[in-house]
Amino acid sequence: QVQPVESGGGLVQAGGSLRLSCVVSGSIFSISGMGWFRQAPGKQRELVASITSSGSTNFAASVKGRFTISRDNTKKTVYLQMNSLRPEDTAVYYCNTYYNDRWFDYWGQGTQVTVSS
């Protein structure tokens, strides 16, 4: 069973940086795509960054140039480096696994990111 555990969130001032980590249990990590999602209060969950099993990346327009996504298959971990943070980046951040042409239905606890102005 694939279970993500996110960490690294916190409170940061605008312009600051955070690095999120997500450790994923299970045996398919190295052959799966991975993504970081976020959900702000009163808003729908949105995909902000993704990385394929081969390392190709994509980003939402709102974070392009500020966020980077990377993975370490030996540690079954995906990272989200967030720079130049803005108050509108405030949300709970989740990671998820993309396999067999779909995102998994299971979500972890997420990690809270709060950016103060």
C-alpha positions as CSV (number, residue, x, y, z in Angstrom):
1,Q,0.0,0.0,0.0
2,V,1.3,3.4,-0.9
3,Q,1.2,5.9,2.0
4,P,2.8,9.4,1.9
5,V,4.1,11.2,4.9
6,E,4.7,14.9,4.3
7,S,6.9,17.2,6.4
8,G,8.8,20.5,6.3
9,G,6.0,23.0,6.5
10,G,6.0,26.0,8.8
11,L,5.6,29.7,9.2
12,V,7.7,31.9,7.1
13,Q,7.8,35.5,6.1
14,A,7.1,36.6,2.5
15,G,10.2,36.2,0.4
16,G,11.4,33.3,2.4
17,S,12.0,29.6,1.6
18,L,10.9,26.2,2.7
19,R,11.7,22.7,1.6
20,L,9.0,20.1,1.9
21,S,9.7,16.4,2.0
22,C,7.4,13.4,1.3
23,V,8.4,9.9,2.1
24,V,6.3,7.3,0.4
25,S,5.9,3.7,1.5
26,G,5.3,0.9,-1.0
27,S,7.2,-0.7,-3.8
28,I,6.3,1.4,-6.9
29,F,7.9,4.7,-6.0
30,S,10.7,4.5,-8.6
31,I,8.3,3.7,-11.4
32,S,5.6,6.3,-10.5
33,G,5.1,9.9,-11.1
34,M,4.8,12.1,-8.0
35,G,3.1,15.4,-7.4
36,W,2.7,18.1,-4.9
37,F,-0.8,19.5,-4.3
38,R,-2.0,22.3,-2.1
39,Q,-5.3,23.3,-0.6
40,A,-6.0,26.7,0.8
41,P,-9.0,27.3,3.1
42,G,-12.2,27.5,1.1
43,K,-10.5,26.4,-2.1
44,Q,-10.1,23.3,-4.1
45,R,-7.0,21.2,-4.0
46,E,-4.7,22.1,-6.8
47,L,-1.6,20.5,-8.4
48,V,1.4,22.7,-8.1
49,A,4.2,20.5,-9.3
50,S,4.8,17.1,-10.7
51,I,7.7,14.9,-11.6
52,T,7.7,11.8,-13.8
53,S,9.6,8.6,-13.0
54,S,12.3,9.7,-15.4
55,G,12.6,13.1,-13.8
56,S,10.6,15.4,-16.2
57,T,8.9,18.2,-14.3
58,N,5.9,20.5,-14.6
59,F,4.7,23.4,-12.6
60,A,1.5,25.4,-12.2
61,A,1.9,28.9,-13.6
62,S,1.5,30.4,-10.2
63,V,4.7,28.8,-8.9
64,K,6.8,28.5,-12.0
65,G,10.3,29.9,-11.5
66,R,9.9,29.9,-7.7
67,F,9.3,26.2,-6.8
68,T,11.3,23.2,-7.8
69,I,10.5,19.5,-7.4
70,S,13.0,16.6,-7.2
71,R,13.0,13.0,-6.1
72,D,15.4,10.5,-4.5
73,N,14.4,7.0,-5.5
74,T,16.8,5.4,-3.0
75,K,15.0,7.2,-0.2
76,K,11.5,7.0,-1.7
77,T,11.3,10.7,-1.1
78,V,10.0,13.6,-3.2
79,Y,10.9,17.2,-2.4
80,L,9.4,20.6,-3.0
81,Q,11.8,23.5,-2.7
82,M,9.8,26.7,-2.4
83,N,11.5,30.0,-2.8
84,S,10.2,33.6,-2.9
85,L,7.2,32.6,-1.0
86,R,4.1,34.7,-1.1
87,P,1.1,35.0,1.3
88,E,-1.0,33.3,-1.4
89,D,1.1,30.2,-1.1
90,T,-0.4,29.6,2.3
91,A,-2.1,26.2,2.2
92,V,-1.8,22.6,3.4
93,Y,0.6,20.8,1.0
94,Y,0.2,17.1,0.1
95,C,2.1,14.7,-2.1
96,N,0.5,12.0,-4.2
97,T,1.5,9.2,-6.5
98,Y,0.6,8.9,-10.2
99,Y,0.4,5.4,-11.4
100,N,-1.6,3.6,-14.1
101,D,-2.7,6.9,-15.5
102,R,-4.3,8.2,-12.3
103,W,-3.6,9.8,-9.0
104,F,-4.1,7.7,-6.0
105,D,-7.2,8.2,-3.9
106,Y,-5.4,8.0,-0.6
107,W,-4.1,11.3,0.9
108,G,-1.8,11.8,3.8
109,Q,-2.0,14.4,6.5
110,G,-0.3,17.0,4.6
111,T,2.0,19.8,6.0
112,Q,0.9,23.3,6.7
113,V,2.7,26.2,5.0
114,T,1.9,29.7,6.3
115,V,3.4,32.7,4.6
116,S,3.1,36.0,6.5
117,S,3.1,39.4,4.8
